Amino acid sequence: MTVPTAPGLGGVQISASILSADFANLGEAVRAAERGGADMIQVDVMDGRFVPPITMGSVVVEALRRETGLPLDLHLMVVEPERHLAEFARAGAANLAVHIEATAHPHRDLAQIRALGMRAGLALNPGTPPESCSELLDLLDFVLVMSVNPGYSGQEFIPASLGKVRRLRRMLEGRPVQIGLDGGVSADNAAAAVEAGADVLVAASAIFGAPDGVEAAIARIRAAAGR
């Protein structure tokens, strides 16, 4: 299975979040993202408890695995994420992020994610400081900074999230840990995100809601990021 490269080896990456895609045509949506040069496909899993909506589960992930060769980048917005880790590994996830606010045992969860052969990540809500993961750095492959409140696509980008990225980058100096920025990311703020230290730009509506199509949208974000 192909996995994203470590920071500094592959430049800035784009993860196309299918949360804003046409759910009746997900196969074509991910193929369009692959044609457009996306580095991975983000799948947002929501349980109706940690966040209000309910989205998709392992059956959808397994179906997407058959439709694309890109790594599947799972963002679990669920309580008790440990109950689902093995299931998503079997379905074909390459990366899996759990919310530090949603688990009582992040150390154990991250270790299990890695043991299952996936890259392990922590997602941080807008109100959660980066220092919350300071005791977990040795178990992290990436940190996902939420630049909107999780649960819905199309929200307005929270500018203060750039300061959080900068603080994380200082914390992670010398470590091969990626920083992703997720929520309201577009060509308008891609350069600022990269300047702050983001390695992965996660975009949903800016890609799948673009009037000129998925491929053009990805090209526009990549050009704005300058990488």
Salt bridges, closest charged atoms under 4 A:
GLU28 OE1 - ARG31 NE 3.54
GLU28 OE2 - ARG35 NH2 2.81
ASP39 OD2 - ARG222 NH2 3.01
ASP44 OD1 - HIS75 ND1 3.01
GLU67 OE1 - ARG31 NH1 2.20
GLU80 OE1 - ARG83 NH1 3.75
GLU101 OE1 - HIS99 ND1 2.87
GLU131 OE1 - ARG167 NH2 2.77
ASP138 OD1 - ARG175 NH1 2.50
ASP141 OD1 - ARG114 NH2 3.09
ASP182 OD2 - HIS75 ND1 3.57
GLU195 OE1 - ARG166 NH2 3.09
ASP199 OD2 - ARG169 NH2 2.54
ASP212 OD2 - ARG220 NH1 2.73
GLU215 OE2 - ARG35 NE 3.11
